[in-house]
């Protein structure tokens, strides 16, 4: 009887341990599923909140344009004097999926298929003219020979992004939001990364939560990590959060910490 009792206790101990392990595994999967579900189902801000944040973006962009205008004129002169070609570089990017702002969810099939409306984004030109900027090369090398000497300095301090205040004033971008991609690269990354298109639920930004937390991406895995940051931002978006990210962008620009 004692031997039988010992066997029974051992069997109960093993069974209990197995149940605890199964329960822990299920609990972990449930937490992961809950987190993913929360990020996938993001409630949109009210119309009043959207108007307030839009007004804030316009005011900051207009003020920034006035304050940065002398610097932008110097940059324009340096670009023009050191390499032939235009001062500004214009490129198509994928922007906001306006179904996210529509109560009815209605939109055209063309826009729905791409994931967002295309718009022309402006930057200071940092490459020599007649170089390949078609979007077939997803990541640029750090020693890319297409980049001009002035362009390297502009990229180092993110000054090439300054003309995008014009995109903010035009309503195509915000100061803070996920970085917009070229259509060809967008389609490629949408196929590689689950949930990538959910970034289009908000206007793209000049800076963002992903940019202040992670440096330049050089692989799909890097982009995948940035997407997680972008979805976290979308899930908790607020005016206060936008201001906090703007402040954190300053050391990124000055000390090269983080940021794409």
ABEGO torsion letter per residue (X at the ends): XAAAAAAAAAAAAAAAAAAAAAAAAAAAAAAAAAAAAAAABBBBBBAAAAAAAAAAAAAAAAAAAAAAAAAAAAAAAAAAAABBEBABBBBBBBBBBAAAABAAGBBBAAAAAAGEBBBBBBBBBABBBGBBAAGABABBBAABAABBAAAAAAAAAGAAAAAAAAAAAAGABBABEBBBBBAAAAAAAAAABBGAAAAAABBBBABBAAAAABBBBABAAAAAAAAAAAAAAAAABBAAAAAAAAAAAAAAAAAGBEEX
